[in-house]
Amino acid sequence: MAFPEGFLWGGATAANQVEGAWNVDGRGPAMTDVTMGGSVKQTRKITYLDADGNPGYLERHGKLPEGARYAVLPDHYYPNHIGVDEYHRFEEDIALFAEMGFKTYRMSISWSRLYPTGLEAEPNAAGVEHYRRVFQCLRDHNIEPLVAIWHFDTPLYLEEHCSGWLNRETIDHYVRYAETCFREYKGLVRYWLTFNEINNGMPQDNLKNPLPQWRYQEGVQILHYQFVASAKAVQIGHEIDPNNMIGNMICGICYYPGTCDPADIELNRHMWEQKIFYCGDVQCKGEYPSFTRRVWAAHDVDESKLDITEDDLAELKRGTVDMYTFSYYMSQNVTTHTDVEEVGGNMSSGARNPYLTYSDWGWSTDPSGLTYYLEVVNDRYHLPIIITENGLGAFDTVEEDGSIHDPYRIDYFRQHVQAMQRAIDWGVNLIGYTTWGCIDVVSAGTGEMRKRYGFIYVDMDDEGKGTLDRSRKDSFYWYQRCIATDGEDLG
Ligand code: BGP
C-alpha cells in the first residue's frame, strides 16, 4: 500500500483545549480563559469588567471599551479552565495513544505556562518541567512529539497591555519564548510548528457581508509580525539543533469556484492566493508573493501605514520552514453570486455545495478536496508534508454498557485515509497524519464538549459536569488497526 516506511501516524490536540489547570503552577491567563462556551447558534463571548466595574461581553475581534479589563466573572462557566484536565492526566492519555499505536503526538506548549505575562526575562520553572515530563513520557512510549509553539494563545497580559500582535515588540517576546522551547527540549523534541493556522490571521469576507477595512489593515500587520517572529524562531531552532524539522501551519481549505462564471473562476483563484498561498509562500519561499499588493489593494489596505522593513524581509528569506503542514476539514465554494445558501466553518465561509454532506456544525465532508489540496501544495513547495489536523466533530452517545459506536467517524477517517493514499500514489511527499482531537477536547470555535472529535471519549459536558473518565470509542480500535497495518486494513 501507499504509505511510506516510518509514516508518522498520530493524533493532535492543543494546550488550551485539553490541559485545563489554567491558573496552576504559575500559569498566566490567555484569551481562552476569559472566553465562555457557546454553540453552533450562539457565538462564544469574551468577558470583561468596564471602567465602573460592570460586566460586559465582547465578540471575537471585538475591542475592549476604554478603561475596561478582561475578567473572569463569577457564576460564569469557562470550559478551557478545565479542558479535559490533561495537565494532570497526561500519563494516562499518552498510554492510550500508545495503545492505538501512535508514532507521533501533536500538541502545543502554552506560552503563558512558560511566560505568564509574556514579559518575564526567565521562564516559569514549573511550566518548563511540566512539558519535560510530558515529552519524556512520549519518548518512553516511542511516540515522537510534534509541538506547536503557538496555538492561538498569546498571554492575555500582552494582548491587554501591550496591543498583542499589533506591537512589534511581541516578536521579541515570542522569540524569547520559542528559544526557551528549543533549548529546554533539545533532544526530546525534533518536530516543531511555529504558529498554528497562521493564515486565519488573514480575514475573509463573508459571502454577503464584507468586513470593515480595519480588519484587513490590522490583519496584514499582525501577520507580518508573526511571519518575522516565525522566521527568527526557525533560524534559532536550526542553530540550537540542526536536526530540528520546523514547519508552518496553514488552515487548509480547498476552494472551488461556485459556478463556471468567469468572475467566480477569478475570485476562486484570488481566494487561494489570499487565504492559502499568501502565508504559505512567505513561510516556505521566504518572500511575499507577486500578488501581495493586489490582495492588499482589494481590501483597501494602506501600504504606507504598514510597518515592514528591509531587515524584516531579510529575516523572512533566512527563516524558511523545513516542512509544509496544514489542517484539513473541508472545502468551500467561492462565488460572486449572492442568491445562494451560505455555509461556514473554521473561520471561512462559502456557498453550500450540493454534492457534499455537512456535519451537525455545518462543516462539509470532502475527502477529494484533501487529495486536491495535497497535490497543489506538493507541487508548489516541494517540501515534506504533514496533515496536522483532520477529523469530524460529532455528537456521540454512550450506550448503557459504556460502549460508544461512532461509525460516522470511522467512515470519515476511512475516506480521508484513502484520499491520502491516492495523493501518495500520485507522487505527493506526505510523511505524517495527526487526526484532530484524538481525545475529546473543548471545541475552539464553539467551546462545546459535545462537539466531539476523539477516538477517546471524555466524560465531561458543556456545563463542566462529568467524571473526566476516559473510554475507548469504536473508532479507537479502527485507528489502531489502520496504524498497525499502515493503512491497509480500513474495514
Ligand atoms: C482548528 C484549530 C483547532 C481545532 C479545530 C476544530 O481551526 O486549529 O484548535 O479546534 O480547528 O475546530 P473546532 O474546535 O471549532 O471544531
Residues whose N, C-alpha, C, O or C-beta is under 5 A from the ligand:
A	BS01	BGP	A14 E197 N346 G393 V442 S443 A444 G445 T446
